[in-house]
């Protein structure tokens, strides 16, 4: 029996799901049903409001169709015949999709049993080759993604070539629910989002803010060591700045309404780039100054539709770990290689080992000279190959203003996350007429590279929470050691221990509650504390602490100095 890739299996499963829905709800109207990175979905217009119980019914019908081993039958129609067929079945959404197919292109249908669907394929040969399916959820979805269009019902599912792979995936879904950063953020009191403040705007609580500040300190120290300088720029800028950058022409829907100040319109910044360019333009630049590496933790504001907001992963106000490298054409290849090395070093420190690169090349519509694109693309490719990273080429996937590298990391349960971006820009240097004086005394146009490592602190924080399931490594934890006196008579010694820990710069506290030792330890575990230093009569008599490590279990009674050394080793190794 032929083997098929997951995309083909999942697209075929979407087709089977549509056939099942048609069998159960004959008056249904269809839109599209593509495969996705984790499964598939199909958008339906039907009067019945689908629930979990309905999904079970649809899934059972799908399994019946799959077990019938029906063939996927391919056919082609003329445009006129296809229109007649879809009109007869009252499929108005499919008629609009048919109209999107350019004149002269093949119009194809796939049929299983009595159900035929407008589709370019590909599909498996017969339904039994789908293997194993599971319907997961249903959500509302505007037709073509526009709020003014009808609301359809989008049913999500997944499919695998065999039940064993499906079982593993479903187990990971359950694990992902336990790790959901929104759930853990509330349990650990890390952050919140208030309707009174506004959707997509994050309130960082003390514990979350402490971890964020640790990340920021690490980020700054690492950048200074790697030859970057830090910038601070305003949160708003005059309209003419955004006109020059092109944001008002091409990105106005993502920007917030202007405010009038001194009879001029000001906009909240959606990006930091124009401000960095203004710093560059503040004086005449020489080739001797280049490369310039300028970084900023800059908070930006972008309008996102309420339906796509998702905890810290999709917000309206977020802080980019932005940087711009301005260099000569001769410096490009070395700079790209250094950025990639720097990125991999940082991901290693945060515990991520599985990293894959995606090289996006020139799209059909673009700006910049062919020679620039070729040099930039070759520099990106050379840097990836030198790093030894696995990579894929995304032909034509670059931005109109330059090629790029995207890095994706895998977390503890195998999910892939888009993170770092290294992006060339041939557009803004032209728009802002950037220049430097070359060695020959002539004005030249510099190359500009946009670069973000985490992407945004909010999204990166969410990834960290879910990767570690809230149990941050010691160097990142908001609280590294909790001193737990068994009774009030042990508090004075506990304070002495705490004082020694704080002298070493550790983040530590004492549990002053009147609870018994059992509840105190349970609370520390729920708070994801890495080290617990329990103190009773024996510890006071022997001048020790009874240490429990979250990673290593009971360490027994050790001196405070031994505890200090243990925590230091853990911090220095970053828990790796």
C-alpha positions as CSV (number, residue, x, y, z in Angstrom):
1,X,0.0,0.0,0.0
2,X,1.3,3.5,-0.9
3,X,2.5,5.8,1.8
4,X,1.4,9.4,1.9
5,X,2.7,12.5,3.8
6,X,0.8,13.9,6.7
7,X,-0.5,16.9,4.7
8,X,-2.1,14.6,2.1
9,X,-3.6,12.4,4.9
10,X,-5.0,15.4,6.7
11,X,-6.4,17.1,3.6
12,X,-8.1,13.8,2.8
13,X,-9.5,13.6,6.3
14,X,-10.9,17.1,5.9
15,X,-12.7,15.9,2.8
16,X,-14.1,12.9,4.7
17,X,-15.3,15.2,7.4
18,X,-17.1,17.3,4.8
19,X,-18.7,14.1,3.5
20,X,-19.8,13.1,7.0
21,X,-21.3,16.5,7.7
22,X,-23.2,16.4,4.4
23,X,-24.6,13.0,5.3
24,X,-25.7,14.2,8.7
25,X,-26.8,17.7,7.7
26,X,-27.8,17.6,4.0
27,X,-28.5,21.4,3.7
28,X,-24.9,22.3,4.8
29,X,-22.9,24.9,2.8
30,X,-19.2,24.4,2.5
31,X,-16.3,26.8,2.3
32,X,-12.7,25.4,2.5
33,X,-11.0,22.5,4.3
34,X,-7.2,22.7,4.2
35,X,-4.6,20.7,6.1
36,X,-2.6,22.6,8.8
37,X,0.7,22.0,10.6
38,X,-1.1,20.0,13.3
39,X,-4.2,18.7,11.6
40,X,-7.0,20.1,9.4
41,X,-10.2,22.1,9.6
42,X,-13.3,22.7,7.5
43,X,-15.6,25.7,7.5
44,X,-19.3,25.0,7.4
45,X,-22.5,27.1,7.2
46,X,-25.4,25.2,8.8
47,X,-28.3,26.1,11.1
48,X,-27.4,23.6,13.8
49,X,-25.0,25.1,16.4
50,X,-22.3,22.3,16.7
51,X,-21.3,21.1,20.2
52,X,-18.9,18.5,21.5
53,X,-21.7,15.9,21.2
54,X,-22.2,16.8,17.5
55,X,-18.4,16.4,16.9
56,X,-18.6,12.8,18.3
57,X,-21.4,12.1,15.9
58,X,-19.5,13.5,13.0
59,X,-16.4,11.6,14.0
60,X,-18.2,8.3,14.1
61,X,-19.7,9.0,10.7
62,X,-16.1,9.7,9.4
63,X,-14.9,6.4,10.8
64,X,-17.7,4.6,9.0
65,X,-16.7,6.2,5.7
66,X,-13.0,5.5,6.3
67,X,-13.8,1.8,7.0
68,X,-15.7,1.5,3.7
69,X,-12.4,1.9,1.9
70,X,-14.0,4.3,-0.6
71,X,-11.8,5.6,-3.5
72,X,-11.0,9.2,-4.0
73,X,-12.2,9.7,-7.6
74,X,-10.6,12.6,-9.5
75,X,-12.5,14.4,-12.3
76,X,-12.3,17.7,-14.2
77,X,-15.1,20.0,-15.3
78,X,-15.6,23.0,-17.5
79,X,-16.2,26.2,-15.6
80,X,-19.9,26.2,-16.9
81,X,-20.5,22.6,-15.7
82,X,-18.8,23.3,-12.3
83,X,-21.1,26.4,-11.9
84,X,-24.2,24.4,-12.7
85,X,-23.2,21.6,-10.3
86,X,-22.5,24.0,-7.4
87,X,-25.6,26.1,-8.0
88,X,-27.8,23.0,-8.1
89,X,-26.4,22.1,-4.6
90,X,-26.8,25.7,-3.4
91,X,-23.1,26.0,-2.6
92,X,-22.7,29.8,-2.8
93,X,-19.3,29.9,-1.0
94,X,-17.9,27.3,-3.3
95,X,-19.2,29.3,-6.3
96,X,-17.1,32.3,-5.0
97,X,-14.1,30.0,-4.6
98,X,-14.6,28.8,-8.1
99,X,-14.6,32.3,-9.4
100,X,-11.1,32.8,-7.8
101,X,-9.7,30.1,-10.1
102,X,-7.9,31.9,-12.9
103,X,-9.2,31.4,-16.4
104,X,-7.4,28.5,-18.2
105,X,-6.6,26.6,-15.0
106,X,-7.9,23.1,-14.4
107,X,-11.1,22.9,-12.4
108,X,-11.0,19.6,-10.5
109,X,-13.3,17.7,-8.1
110,X,-12.7,14.8,-5.8
111,X,-15.5,12.3,-5.0
112,X,-15.9,9.7,-2.3
113,X,-19.1,7.8,-2.3
114,X,-21.9,10.3,-3.1
115,X,-20.0,13.4,-2.0
116,X,-18.1,15.5,-4.5
117,X,-16.0,18.5,-3.6
118,X,-14.3,21.3,-5.6
119,X,-10.6,20.6,-4.7
120,X,-7.2,20.7,-6.3
121,X,-6.0,17.8,-4.1
122,X,-3.9,15.8,-3.5
123,X,-5.6,13.0,-1.7
124,X,-4.8,9.5,-0.6
125,X,-6.0,6.7,-3.0
126,X,-8.8,5.4,-0.7
127,X,-10.2,6.4,2.7
128,X,-8.6,3.5,4.7
129,X,-5.2,5.1,4.0
130,X,-6.1,8.0,6.3
131,X,-5.2,5.8,9.3
132,X,-6.6,7.5,12.4
133,X,-8.7,10.7,13.0
134,X,-9.9,12.7,15.9
135,X,-12.1,15.8,15.9
136,X,-10.9,18.3,18.5
137,X,-13.0,21.5,18.6
138,X,-15.3,23.9,16.9
139,X,-15.1,27.7,16.7
140,X,-16.6,30.6,14.8
141,X,-14.8,31.9,11.7
142,X,-15.7,34.8,9.4
143,X,-15.9,33.9,5.8
144,X,-12.6,34.9,4.2
145,X,-11.6,36.3,7.6
146,X,-13.6,39.5,7.2
147,X,-15.8,40.7,10.1
148,X,-18.5,42.0,7.6
149,X,-18.9,38.5,6.1
150,X,-21.1,35.7,7.5
151,X,-19.9,33.7,10.5
152,X,-19.2,30.1,9.7
153,X,-18.4,27.2,12.0
154,X,-14.9,25.9,11.8
155,X,-14.4,22.3,12.9
156,X,-10.8,21.4,13.8
157,X,-9.4,17.9,13.7
158,X,-6.2,15.9,13.3
159,X,-5.2,12.8,11.5
160,X,-2.3,10.4,11.4
161,X,-1.2,7.4,9.4
162,X,-1.7,5.1,12.4
163,X,-3.5,5.0,15.8
164,X,-0.2,5.0,17.8
165,X,0.9,8.4,16.4
166,X,-2.6,9.8,17.0
167,X,-2.5,8.6,20.6
168,X,0.9,10.2,21.2
169,X,-0.4,13.5,19.7
170,X,-3.5,13.5,21.9
171,X,-1.4,12.9,24.9
172,X,0.7,15.9,24.0
173,X,-2.5,18.0,23.7
174,X,-3.5,17.0,27.3
175,X,0.0,17.9,28.4
176,X,-0.2,21.2,26.6
177,X,-3.4,22.0,28.4
178,X,-1.6,21.5,31.8
179,X,1.2,23.8,30.6
180,X,-1.1,26.5,29.2
181,X,0.6,29.8,30.2
182,X,-2.8,31.5,30.8
183,X,-3.7,28.8,33.4
184,X,-0.2,28.7,35.0
185,X,0.1,32.5,34.8
186,X,-3.0,32.7,37.0
187,X,-2.0,29.9,39.4
188,X,1.5,31.3,39.9
189,X,0.3,35.0,40.0
190,X,2.6,36.0,37.1
191,X,0.4,38.3,35.0
192,X,-3.1,39.3,34.2
193,X,-5.1,41.0,31.4
194,X,-8.0,43.2,32.5
195,X,-11.0,44.3,30.5
196,X,-10.9,47.6,32.4
197,X,-7.4,48.3,31.0
198,X,-8.1,46.7,27.6
199,X,-7.9,43.4,25.8
200,X,-4.4,42.4,24.7
201,X,-2.7,44.8,27.2
202,X,-0.6,42.9,29.8
203,X,-0.3,43.7,33.6
204,X,2.8,42.1,34.9
205,X,2.5,41.0,38.6
206,X,5.5,41.1,40.9
207,X,6.6,37.5,40.4
208,X,6.2,37.7,36.6
209,X,7.9,41.1,36.6
210,X,10.8,39.7,38.5
211,X,11.4,36.9,36.0
212,X,11.0,39.4,33.1
213,X,13.6,41.7,34.7
214,X,16.0,38.7,35.0
215,X,15.5,38.0,31.3
216,X,16.0,41.7,30.4
217,X,19.2,41.9,32.5
218,X,20.5,38.8,30.8
219,X,19.6,40.2,27.4
220,X,21.4,43.6,28.1
221,X,24.5,41.9,29.4
222,X,24.7,39.5,26.5
223,X,24.3,42.3,24.0
224,X,26.9,44.5,25.5
225,X,29.3,41.6,25.4
226,X,28.5,41.0,21.8
227,X,29.3,44.6,20.7
228,X,25.8,46.1,20.7
229,X,24.8,49.5,22.1
230,X,21.4,50.1,23.6
231,X,18.9,52.7,22.5
232,X,15.7,54.1,24.1
233,X,13.1,55.7,21.8
234,X,9.7,57.3,22.3
235,X,6.4,55.4,22.3
236,X,4.8,57.9,19.8
237,X,6.0,59.7,16.7
238,X,4.7,62.3,14.3
239,X,2.8,61.3,11.2
240,X,5.5,62.4,8.8
241,X,7.9,59.8,10.3
242,X,5.4,57.0,9.5
243,X,4.7,58.5,6.1
244,X,8.4,58.3,5.3
245,X,8.7,54.8,6.6
246,X,5.7,53.7,4.6
247,X,3.7,52.4,7.6
248,X,0.8,54.8,7.0
249,X,0.6,53.6,3.4
250,X,1.0,49.9,4.0
251,X,0.2,49.2,7.7
252,X,-2.3,51.8,8.8
253,X,-4.9,49.1,9.7
254,X,-2.5,47.8,12.3
255,X,-1.9,51.3,13.8
256,X,-4.0,53.0,16.4
257,X,-5.8,56.3,15.8
258,X,-3.7,59.4,15.9
259,X,-3.7,61.9,18.7
260,X,-3.3,65.6,17.9
261,X,-0.5,67.4,19.7
262,X,0.4,71.0,18.7
263,X,-1.7,70.7,15.6
264,X,0.2,67.6,14.4
265,X,-0.9,64.0,14.3
266,X,1.1,61.6,16.5
267,X,0.8,57.8,16.3
268,X,1.7,55.1,18.8
269,X,4.7,53.2,17.3
270,X,4.0,49.8,15.7
271,X,7.8,49.3,15.2
272,X,11.1,50.7,16.4
273,X,12.9,50.9,13.1
274,X,12.3,54.5,12.1
275,X,13.5,55.8,15.4
276,X,16.8,53.9,15.1
277,X,17.2,55.3,11.6
278,X,16.7,58.8,13.0
279,X,19.5,58.2,15.5
280,X,21.7,57.1,12.6
281,X,20.7,60.2,10.7
282,X,21.6,62.5,13.6
283,X,25.2,62.8,12.3
284,X,27.3,62.2,9.2
285,X,28.5,58.6,9.3
286,X,31.8,57.2,8.0
287,X,32.7,53.6,6.9
288,X,35.1,53.6,9.9
289,X,32.1,53.6,12.3
290,X,30.5,50.6,10.7
291,X,29.1,48.1,11.6
292,X,26.7,49.7,14.1
293,X,24.8,47.3,16.2
294,X,21.9,49.0,18.0
295,X,19.5,47.2,20.2
296,X,16.3,48.2,22.1
297,X,13.7,46.6,24.3
298,X,11.1,48.8,22.7
299,X,7.4,48.5,23.5
300,X,5.2,48.8,20.4
301,X,1.4,48.9,19.8
302,X,-0.4,47.1,17.1
303,X,-4.1,46.6,16.5
304,X,-5.1,42.9,16.6
305,X,-8.7,41.7,16.1
306,X,-10.2,40.6,19.4
307,X,-10.8,37.1,18.0
308,X,-7.1,36.4,17.6
309,X,-5.9,37.7,21.0
310,X,-4.5,34.8,23.0
311,X,-2.9,35.3,26.4
312,X,0.7,36.6,26.0
313,X,1.1,34.9,22.6
314,X,-1.0,37.5,20.7
315,X,-1.4,40.9,22.3
316,X,-1.8,44.5,21.3
317,X,1.0,46.0,23.3
318,X,4.3,44.2,23.5
319,X,8.1,44.7,23.9
320,X,10.3,43.6,21.0
321,X,13.9,42.7,21.7
322,X,14.7,44.7,18.6
323,X,18.1,45.3,17.0
324,X,19.3,46.9,13.8
325,X,22.7,46.3,12.3
326,X,23.9,49.0,9.8
327,X,26.9,47.9,7.8
328,X,28.8,48.1,4.5
329,X,28.1,45.5,1.8
330,X,31.5,44.0,2.6
331,X,30.6,43.4,6.2
332,X,27.3,41.7,5.6
333,X,28.3,38.0,5.6
334,X,30.4,38.3,8.8
335,X,27.6,40.2,10.5
336,X,24.9,37.6,9.6
337,X,27.2,34.8,10.8
338,X,27.7,36.6,14.1
339,X,24.0,37.2,14.6
340,X,23.2,33.6,14.0
341,X,25.9,32.4,16.4
342,X,24.6,34.9,19.0
343,X,21.1,33.6,18.6
344,X,22.1,30.0,19.0
345,X,24.1,30.8,22.1
346,X,21.1,32.5,23.7
347,X,18.7,29.7,22.9
348,X,21.1,27.2,24.4
349,X,21.2,29.3,27.7
350,X,17.4,29.1,27.9
351,X,17.5,25.3,27.5
352,X,16.4,25.0,23.8
353,X,18.4,22.5,21.8
354,X,16.3,21.6,18.8
355,X,16.4,24.5,16.4
356,X,15.7,24.7,12.7
357,X,16.2,27.5,10.2
358,X,14.0,28.6,7.4
359,X,15.5,30.7,4.6
360,X,12.9,32.9,2.9
361,X,14.0,34.2,-0.6
362,X,12.8,36.9,-3.0
363,X,9.1,37.2,-3.7
364,X,7.7,38.3,-7.1
365,X,7.0,41.8,-5.9
366,X,10.0,43.3,-4.2
367,X,12.3,46.3,-4.0
368,X,16.0,46.4,-4.3
369,X,18.6,45.5,-6.9
370,X,19.1,41.9,-8.0
371,X,22.7,42.1,-6.9
372,X,21.6,43.1,-3.4
373,X,19.2,40.2,-3.1
374,X,21.8,37.7,-4.4
375,X,24.4,38.9,-1.9
376,X,22.0,39.0,1.0
377,X,20.6,35.6,0.2
378,X,24.0,34.0,-0.2
379,X,25.1,35.6,3.1
380,X,22.1,34.1,4.9
381,X,22.6,30.7,3.3
382,X,26.4,30.7,4.1
383,X,25.7,31.6,7.8
384,X,23.2,28.8,8.2
385,X,25.4,26.2,6.6
386,X,28.4,27.3,8.7
387,X,26.3,26.9,11.8
388,X,25.4,23.3,10.9
389,X,21.7,24.0,11.5
390,X,19.1,21.9,9.7
391,X,17.2,24.3,7.3
392,X,14.6,24.6,4.6
393,X,14.3,27.1,1.8
394,X,11.0,29.0,1.5
395,X,11.2,30.0,-2.1
396,X,9.6,33.5,-2.6
397,X,8.7,33.7,1.1
398,X,10.8,36.7,1.9
399,X,9.3,40.2,2.6
400,X,9.1,42.6,-0.3
401,X,12.0,44.5,1.2
402,X,14.5,41.7,1.7
403,X,15.3,38.0,2.4
404,X,15.3,36.6,5.9
405,X,16.1,33.7,8.2
406,X,13.5,32.5,10.7
407,X,14.5,30.2,13.5
408,X,12.0,27.8,15.0
409,X,12.6,26.0,18.3
410,X,11.1,22.9,19.7
411,X,9.8,22.9,23.3
412,X,9.8,20.1,25.9
413,X,6.7,18.4,24.4
414,X,7.9,18.7,20.8
415,X,6.0,21.8,19.6
416,X,7.7,24.1,17.2
417,X,7.7,27.9,17.9
418,X,8.7,30.7,15.6
419,X,11.2,32.9,17.4
420,X,14.3,34.7,16.0
421,X,14.2,36.6,12.8
422,X,17.2,37.9,10.8
423,X,15.7,40.2,8.1
424,X,17.4,42.3,5.4
425,X,15.8,45.6,4.5
426,X,16.5,47.3,1.2
427,X,13.5,49.6,1.6
428,X,14.0,51.8,4.6
429,X,17.6,52.8,3.7
430,X,16.2,54.1,0.4
431,X,13.1,55.8,2.0
432,X,15.2,57.6,4.6
433,X,18.1,58.2,2.2
434,X,20.6,56.7,4.6
435,X,24.2,57.0,3.7
436,X,27.8,56.8,4.9
437,X,31.1,58.2,3.5
438,X,33.1,55.4,2.0
439,X,36.8,54.9,1.9
440,X,36.9,56.7,-1.5
441,X,35.2,59.8,0.1
442,X,31.9,59.2,-1.8
443,X,28.4,58.7,-0.3
444,X,27.2,55.1,-0.2
445,X,24.1,53.3,0.9
446,X,24.5,51.1,3.9
447,X,22.9,47.7,4.3
448,X,20.3,47.4,7.1
449,X,19.5,44.2,9.0
450,X,16.5,43.9,11.3
451,X,17.0,41.3,14.1
452,X,14.9,40.0,16.9
453,X,15.9,37.1,19.1
454,X,13.0,36.4,21.4
455,X,10.5,38.2,19.0
456,X,8.7,39.8,21.9
457,X,9.2,39.4,25.7
458,X,5.5,38.6,26.1
459,X,5.4,35.8,23.6
460,X,8.8,34.5,24.7
461,X,7.7,34.5,28.4
462,X,4.6,32.4,27.4
463,X,6.9,29.9,25.6
464,X,9.1,29.7,28.7
465,X,6.2,29.1,31.0
466,X,4.8,26.3,28.8
467,X,8.2,24.8,28.1
468,X,9.1,24.5,31.8
469,X,5.5,23.9,32.9
470,X,6.0,26.9,35.3
471,X,9.1,25.3,36.9
472,X,11.7,27.8,35.9
473,X,15.4,26.8,36.2
474,X,17.0,28.3,39.2
475,X,18.7,31.1,37.4
476,X,15.4,32.4,36.1
477,X,13.1,31.6,39.1
478,X,11.4,34.5,40.8
479,X,12.3,32.7,44.1
480,X,15.2,30.4,44.3
481,X,15.2,29.2,47.9
482,X,12.4,29.1,50.5
483,X,13.4,28.8,54.1
484,X,10.8,26.9,56.0
485,X,10.9,27.0,59.9
486,X,8.9,24.1,61.4
487,X,7.8,26.1,64.4
488,X,7.9,29.7,65.6
489,X,10.9,28.8,67.8
490,X,12.9,28.2,64.6
491,X,12.2,31.6,63.0
492,X,15.2,33.5,64.4
493,X,17.7,30.9,62.9
494,X,15.6,31.0,59.7
495,X,16.2,34.7,59.5
496,X,20.0,34.2,59.9
497,X,19.9,31.7,57.0
498,X,17.9,34.0,54.9
499,X,20.4,36.8,55.6
500,X,23.3,34.7,54.3
501,X,21.3,33.7,51.2
502,X,20.5,37.3,50.4
503,X,24.1,38.4,50.9
504,X,24.9,36.1,48.0
505,X,22.3,37.8,45.9
506,X,19.9,34.8,45.9
507,X,16.1,35.4,45.7
508,X,14.9,33.8,48.9
509,X,12.1,34.2,51.4
510,X,10.8,32.7,54.7
511,X,7.4,31.0,55.1
512,X,6.1,32.8,58.2
513,X,2.7,31.1,58.0
514,X,1.4,29.2,61.0
515,X,0.8,26.0,59.0
516,X,2.4,22.7,59.8
517,X,5.4,21.5,57.9
518,X,3.4,19.4,55.4
519,X,1.2,22.2,54.1
520,X,4.3,24.5,54.0
521,X,6.2,22.1,51.8
522,X,3.1,21.6,49.6
523,X,2.8,25.3,49.1
524,X,6.4,25.6,48.1
525,X,6.0,22.8,45.6
526,X,2.8,24.5,44.2
527,X,4.9,27.7,43.9
528,X,7.5,25.7,41.9
529,X,10.3,26.6,44.3
530,X,13.6,24.9,43.4
531,X,15.1,24.6,46.8
532,X,13.5,24.3,50.3
533,X,15.6,24.8,53.4
534,X,13.7,23.2,56.3
535,X,14.7,24.2,59.8
536,X,13.9,22.3,63.1
537,X,15.6,21.7,66.4
538,X,18.3,19.4,64.9
539,X,19.3,21.9,62.2
540,X,19.7,24.6,64.8
541,X,21.8,22.3,67.0
542,X,24.0,21.3,64.1
543,X,24.1,24.7,62.4
544,X,22.6,23.1,59.2
545,X,19.5,23.1,57.0
546,X,17.6,20.1,55.7
547,X,17.4,20.7,51.9
548,X,14.9,19.5,49.5
549,X,15.7,20.0,45.8
550,X,12.8,20.0,43.3
551,X,15.1,18.3,40.8
552,X,17.2,16.0,43.0
553,X,14.9,15.3,46.0
554,X,16.1,15.1,49.5
555,X,19.7,16.3,49.9
556,X,19.7,15.8,53.7
557,X,21.1,18.1,56.4
558,X,23.9,20.3,55.0
559,X,25.6,23.5,56.0
560,X,24.4,26.8,54.7
561,X,27.6,27.2,52.8
562,X,27.0,23.9,51.1
563,X,23.5,25.0,50.1
564,X,25.0,28.3,48.8
565,X,27.5,26.4,46.7
566,X,24.8,24.0,45.4
567,X,22.5,26.9,44.3
568,X,25.5,28.8,42.7
569,X,26.4,25.7,40.7
570,X,22.8,25.4,39.5
571,X,22.7,29.1,38.6
572,X,26.1,29.1,36.8
573,X,25.1,26.0,34.7
574,X,21.7,27.6,34.0
575,X,20.1,24.3,35.1
576,X,21.6,22.5,32.1
